[in-house]
Amino acid sequence: MKGIFLATVTALAVSVSVAHAADKPAVVYDQAGKFDKSFNEGVYDGIMKYTKESGVKVREFEPKNEAQVEQGLRRLAKRGYSPIVAVGFTMTSSVQKVAKDFPNIHFTLIDSVVDLPNVESIVFKEHEGSFLVGALAAMKSKTGTVGFIGGMDIPLVRKFGCGFEQGVKYVAPNDTVIQNMTGSTGAAFNDPTKGSELAKSQFSQGADVVFAAAGGTGIGVYQAAADAGHYAIGVDSNQNHLHPGVMLSSMVKRVDQAAYNTFKEAAAGEWKPGLQVLGLAEDGVDWALDDNNKSLVSADMEAKLADIKAKIISGDIKVHDYMSDSTCNY
């Protein structure tokens, strides 16, 4: 009888734990906010999909500064929220600290890695998706000059720029790629005015297609492209709808699916820690083609990109990862 009782208690504890995970999911966005029309909003879309399917509301927190990130994570953990999705590499140290203090709470960190038994780390092969839109930019450019505008000057953002450059050079080895970074702090991801200024500068140097990997800063880049009659390429979320006829494509990074899968797996008791790396082969990154940009992409261009994508997946094309050695030598 004692054994049966203990088994029943154990089973009940497990079921309560699973229900707990299903009933108290949470997310902490980065400082750009959930409606940045880019990285954070992609996560938000995944959360809305999960809520619509499950009926479970996800607790959201939008920090206004860096100090509030750790405070928010800690407050949610104290209140028993789990799993907690932390959005962006800037949360790495905060997740490291809080996850150590709350070993029974599950954390999912998007865009960086924390090696703890209660942390799932999800990173992407941004260089692969950026290669594709770089190839597309080179096909579309009439001037032989294209541009890249990054957000915060860190290796992760350089990874986008390096992949983009490789894609351009694969199609047009003699084309020029202008690259600028917006700033050196997290604010560089939420500065549309600076994005507009950088885009105008690149246009004055002959660029006619510009790829922005800069979060909310990209909004200024896209507006500048629209004003100048040039093309822009979005990032993270599918941003083609922002300026139809101007947005050549978007380098889609499936952070929406990453967030959605985290909560769904937790609800099913299948959440697990460790590292996930998502590239073209895993549908983690891609280029976006829809009604908003299909008139800009010819059948030949689409076929060429499909061929390049297949070759990257097969290994026939090897895209150098800037973060592997902090260089863009290829």
MARMARVEX-94270 format. One line per field, with one value per residue (C-alpha): residue number from 1; residue in three letters; x, z, y. Coordinates in steps of 0.001 Angstrom, whole numbers, plus 500000, padded with zeros to 6 digits. Each point is the difference from the previous one (the first is absolute). Layout:
REM residues N
n [NUM; ...]
res [ala; ...]
u [X; ...]
w [Z; ...]
v [Y; ...]
***
This chain:
REM residues 330
n [1; 2; 3; 4; 5; 6; 7; 8; 9; 10; 11; 12; 13; 14; 15; 16; 17; 18; 19; 20; 21; 22; 23; 24; 25; 26; 27; 28; 29; 30; 31; 32; 33; 34; 35; 36; 37; 38; 39; 40; 41; 42; 43; 44; 45; 46; 47; 48; 49; 50; 51; 52; 53; 54; 55; 56; 57; 58; 59; 60; 61; 62; 63; 64; 65; 66; 67; 68; 69; 70; 71; 72; 73; 74; 75; 76; 77; 78; 79; 80; 81; 82; 83; 84; 85; 86; 87; 88; 89; 90; 91; 92; 93; 94; 95; 96; 97; 98; 99; 100; 101; 102; 103; 104; 105; 106; 107; 108; 109; 110; 111; 112; 113; 114; 115; 116; 117; 118; 119; 120; 121; 122; 123; 124; 125; 126; 127; 128; 129; 130; 131; 132; 133; 134; 135; 136; 137; 138; 139; 140; 141; 142; 143; 144; 145; 146; 147; 148; 149; 150; 151; 152; 153; 154; 155; 156; 157; 158; 159; 160; 161; 162; 163; 164; 165; 166; 167; 168; 169; 170; 171; 172; 173; 174; 175; 176; 177; 178; 179; 180; 181; 182; 183; 184; 185; 186; 187; 188; 189; 190; 191; 192; 193; 194; 195; 196; 197; 198; 199; 200; 201; 202; 203; 204; 205; 206; 207; 208; 209; 210; 211; 212; 213; 214; 215; 216; 217; 218; 219; 220; 221; 222; 223; 224; 225; 226; 227; 228; 229; 230; 231; 232; 233; 234; 235; 236; 237; 238; 239; 240; 241; 242; 243; 244; 245; 246; 247; 248; 249; 250; 251; 252; 253; 254; 255; 256; 257; 258; 259; 260; 261; 262; 263; 264; 265; 266; 267; 268; 269; 270; 271; 272; 273; 274; 275; 276; 277; 278; 279; 280; 281; 282; 283; 284; 285; 286; 287; 288; 289; 290; 291; 292; 293; 294; 295; 296; 297; 298; 299; 300; 301; 302; 303; 304; 305; 306; 307; 308; 309; 310; 311; 312; 313; 314; 315; 316; 317; 318; 319; 320; 321; 322; 323; 324; 325; 326; 327; 328; 329; 330]
res [met; lys; gly; ile; phe; leu; ala; thr; val; thr; ala; leu; ala; val; ser; val; ser; val; ala; his; ala; ala; asp; lys; pro; ala; val; val; tyr; asp; gln; ala; gly; lys; phe; asp; lys; ser; phe; asn; glu; gly; val; tyr; asp; gly; ile; met; lys; tyr; thr; lys; glu; ser; gly; val; lys; val; arg; glu; phe; glu; pro; lys; asn; glu; ala; gln; val; glu; gln; gly; leu; arg; arg; leu; ala; lys; arg; gly; tyr; ser; pro; ile; val; ala; val; gly; phe; thr; met; thr; ser; ser; val; gln; lys; val; ala; lys; asp; phe; pro; asn; ile; his; phe; thr; leu; ile; asp; ser; val; val; asp; leu; pro; asn; val; glu; ser; ile; val; phe; lys; glu; his; glu; gly; ser; phe; leu; val; gly; ala; leu; ala; ala; met; lys; ser; lys; thr; gly; thr; val; gly; phe; ile; gly; gly; met; asp; ile; pro; leu; val; arg; lys; phe; gly; cys; gly; phe; glu; gln; gly; val; lys; tyr; val; ala; pro; asn; asp; thr; val; ile; gln; asn; met; thr; gly; ser; thr; gly; ala; ala; phe; asn; asp; pro; thr; lys; gly; ser; glu; leu; ala; lys; ser; gln; phe; ser; gln; gly; ala; asp; val; val; phe; ala; ala; ala; gly; gly; thr; gly; ile; gly; val; tyr; gln; ala; ala; ala; asp; ala; gly; his; tyr; ala; ile; gly; val; asp; ser; asn; gln; asn; his; leu; his; pro; gly; val; met; leu; ser; ser; met; val; lys; arg; val; asp; gln; ala; ala; tyr; asn; thr; phe; lys; glu; ala; ala; ala; gly; glu; trp; lys; pro; gly; leu; gln; val; leu; gly; leu; ala; glu; asp; gly; val; asp; trp; ala; leu; asp; asp; asn; asn; lys; ser; leu; val; ser; ala; asp; met; glu; ala; lys; leu; ala; asp; ile; lys; ala; lys; ile; ile; ser; gly; asp; ile; lys; val; his; asp; tyr; met; ser; asp; ser; thr; cys; asn; tyr]
u [500000; 502876; 501591; 496708; 499537; 503502; 499516; 496703; 501566; 502873; 497625; 497922; 503105; 501035; 496527; 499881; 503449; 498860; 496782; 502054; 502183; 496942; 498145; 502780; 502124; 501730; 502167; 502429; 500492; 503087; 499974; 498716; 496597; 497598; 498719; 503366; 498705; 503062; 501724; 497772; 496834; 500927; 500089; 496699; 498422; 501070; 498514; 496701; 499866; 500567; 497358; 497465; 500506; 500263; 497926; 502922; 501108; 503739; 501190; 501970; 502612; 501599; 503068; 500797; 503708; 502647; 499558; 496342; 500864; 501399; 497346; 497252; 501433; 500453; 496491; 498433; 502087; 499014; 496354; 500424; 499766; 501539; 501240; 501221; 501110; 502787; 500180; 503462; 503716; 500006; 498241; 502797; 501568; 496615; 498766; 503266; 499507; 496270; 499956; 502679; 497865; 496828; 501065; 496410; 498896; 500500; 501484; 500259; 502566; 499674; 503151; 502622; 501272; 499943; 501182; 497843; 497749; 496857; 500757; 499162; 502102; 498714; 502325; 499740; 502205; 499328; 502908; 498160; 496828; 502037; 501906; 496705; 498852; 503500; 499746; 496569; 501321; 502770; 497511; 497764; 502643; 500493; 502916; 502210; 500005; 497872; 499957; 499745; 498913; 500433; 498703; 502353; 503585; 500438; 501120; 496395; 499087; 503304; 498935; 497017; 502196; 502612; 497405; 498404; 503345; 500732; 496650; 500593; 503485; 498771; 497720; 502066; 503646; 500784; 497075; 500668; 498483; 499835; 499609; 499101; 499062; 497544; 501649; 501723; 497125; 496606; 498440; 501419; 497107; 497410; 501247; 498011; 501422; 503581; 498898; 498577; 503191; 502200; 497772; 500079; 503786; 500219; 497621; 502226; 502897; 498101; 498195; 496580; 499155; 500548; 499629; 499314; 500704; 499239; 496652; 497846; 502765; 499115; 496715; 501997; 502029; 496886; 498406; 503169; 499997; 496361; 500751; 503012; 498329; 502419; 499564; 500364; 500172; 498399; 501079; 498735; 496240; 498602; 500010; 498998; 496635; 501544; 500734; 498651; 501991; 502991; 500700; 501885; 499740; 500617; 502539; 497572; 501273; 497424; 500063; 496211; 500269; 502699; 497715; 496939; 501855; 501383; 496555; 498424; 502746; 499752; 496236; 500558; 502731; 502566; 502054; 503701; 503173; 502939; 500957; 497941; 501614; 497535; 501024; 498613; 499795; 497887; 497804; 501494; 500914; 498912; 499090; 496409; 497940; 496350; 497433; 501806; 503257; 499277; 499884; 503618; 501387; 500090; 499550; 503699; 501011; 497735; 501426; 503569; 499310; 498421; 503159; 502259; 497900; 500219; 503765; 500435; 497934; 501952; 503337; 500957; 500035; 501721; 499028; 502629; 498741; 501526; 499580; 502241; 503157; 498924; 500951; 498162; 502661; 498461]
w [500000; 500890; 496588; 498224; 502001; 499136; 496325; 500001; 501663; 497491; 497058; 501409; 500457; 496382; 498700; 502121; 498669; 496386; 500646; 501695; 496912; 497784; 502151; 500836; 496927; 499762; 497712; 500533; 496838; 499359; 500336; 496469; 501148; 498655; 497173; 498367; 496707; 499993; 502489; 503056; 497962; 498452; 503504; 500789; 496911; 501243; 503406; 498496; 497965; 503146; 501971; 497191; 499810; 503705; 501637; 502370; 500404; 500112; 502605; 498229; 501314; 498050; 501768; 499489; 500777; 500590; 503773; 499608; 498008; 502987; 502296; 497668; 499605; 503753; 500782; 497547; 501341; 503598; 498999; 498459; 496317; 497825; 497348; 499711; 496512; 500011; 496715; 498744; 500654; 502355; 502593; 500174; 503300; 501639; 499013; 501268; 503430; 500432; 498655; 502543; 502811; 498803; 498886; 499833; 497549; 496281; 497866; 496208; 498724; 496377; 498170; 502553; 502032; 503726; 501006; 502997; 500619; 500067; 496924; 496366; 497578; 496476; 497425; 496244; 496928; 499021; 497566; 497833; 499659; 499508; 497161; 498190; 500251; 499051; 496824; 499347; 500557; 497465; 497445; 500463; 500195; 496933; 501429; 501163; 503510; 502895; 503716; 503409; 503132; 503286; 503444; 502946; 498937; 501354; 498443; 499611; 497810; 498109; 499235; 498029; 498123; 499128; 498710; 497938; 498477; 499068; 498251; 498039; 498928; 499043; 497375; 499074; 501131; 498978; 501772; 502906; 503461; 502333; 503677; 502963; 503601; 501885; 503434; 502825; 502482; 499994; 499000; 496509; 499395; 500536; 498155; 496764; 499571; 499910; 497727; 497546; 500083; 499322; 497155; 498360; 500291; 498304; 497245; 499386; 499485; 497301; 501928; 498597; 502266; 503780; 502522; 503589; 502870; 502675; 501651; 500327; 498435; 496714; 499868; 499192; 497384; 498206; 500013; 498559; 497247; 499212; 499859; 497720; 497671; 500938; 501483; 503560; 501573; 503386; 502795; 502595; 499375; 496482; 499499; 496329; 500846; 501470; 496588; 497179; 496843; 502046; 502166; 497701; 502619; 503675; 501579; 502160; 503289; 501559; 503524; 499895; 499636; 502681; 502558; 498928; 500211; 503441; 501529; 498124; 501074; 503590; 500018; 498758; 502591; 497188; 500637; 500326; 500563; 497636; 496733; 496814; 496847; 497227; 496415; 496483; 500378; 503152; 498589; 502620; 497448; 496428; 497597; 499709; 496802; 500119; 498280; 501191; 498154; 497348; 497265; 500857; 499755; 496562; 499416; 499106; 503257; 502019; 498277; 500582; 503710; 500266; 498469; 502367; 503009; 499006; 499588; 503437; 501588; 498170; 500874; 496400; 501041; 503320; 501642; 502374; 503505; 501252; 503610; 499425; 499792; 500098; 496351; 496725; 498035; 497549]
v [500000; 502344; 499398; 500660; 503188; 501265; 499158; 501873; 503036; 499948; 499767; 502835; 502148; 499396; 500821; 503164; 500965; 499542; 501920; 502710; 500302; 500179; 502530; 502488; 500735; 503386; 502103; 502869; 502076; 502066; 503781; 500643; 498712; 497427; 502211; 500759; 498504; 497740; 497673; 500455; 500125; 496659; 498509; 501723; 498390; 496568; 500740; 501121; 496781; 497934; 501919; 499670; 496237; 499245; 502714; 500622; 503614; 500625; 502514; 502739; 502407; 502858; 501417; 503668; 499647; 497353; 499921; 499079; 496868; 498106; 501471; 498799; 496508; 499669; 501236; 497558; 497101; 500824; 499877; 496569; 500870; 497300; 499781; 503586; 500996; 502612; 501866; 500935; 499647; 503005; 497813; 497423; 501089; 500588; 496546; 498511; 501609; 499440; 496436; 499041; 501417; 498241; 496493; 498744; 502687; 499424; 502781; 500195; 502500; 501119; 501105; 499017; 497055; 499292; 496552; 499141; 496972; 502150; 502152; 499342; 502086; 500639; 501550; 500416; 499767; 503590; 499933; 497453; 502065; 503164; 498312; 499455; 503621; 501130; 497952; 501508; 503534; 499412; 498685; 503049; 502736; 502170; 501990; 497146; 501478; 498747; 500743; 498382; 501871; 498161; 500895; 499596; 499342; 496474; 496689; 498786; 502977; 499779; 496427; 501348; 502452; 497415; 497544; 502767; 500987; 496389; 499678; 503201; 498902; 496523; 501541; 503071; 499749; 503568; 501666; 502383; 499379; 503021; 499107; 502223; 499287; 502195; 500060; 498158; 499562; 498333; 503342; 499386; 497613; 502721; 503092; 500528; 503509; 498720; 497157; 502533; 502074; 496966; 498843; 503454; 500004; 496604; 501102; 503049; 497574; 498126; 497261; 499141; 497039; 500096; 497154; 501067; 497598; 502546; 499292; 503119; 502124; 498343; 501933; 503130; 498138; 498781; 503440; 501524; 497357; 500796; 503732; 499464; 497513; 497205; 496523; 498734; 496555; 499335; 497698; 497506; 500392; 500108; 503784; 499980; 501558; 503160; 501544; 497806; 500623; 501213; 496955; 497644; 497245; 499252; 497685; 498081; 498611; 497700; 501344; 499699; 496240; 499831; 501676; 498027; 496663; 500841; 500467; 497124; 497581; 501198; 499445; 496446; 499355; 499772; 503140; 499226; 502000; 500164; 501636; 500284; 501397; 500868; 500716; 499559; 496224; 500343; 502814; 502295; 502692; 500780; 502798; 501194; 499996; 501058; 502208; 503138; 499313; 497378; 502650; 500918; 496464; 498393; 496284; 499750; 501704; 497717; 496911; 501196; 500517; 496538; 498534; 501949; 498963; 496331; 500287; 501577; 497237; 497290; 501577; 500800; 503657; 500598; 503278; 501334; 500784; 503254; 498837; 496959; 502118; 503683; 500503; 500229; 498164; 497555]
***
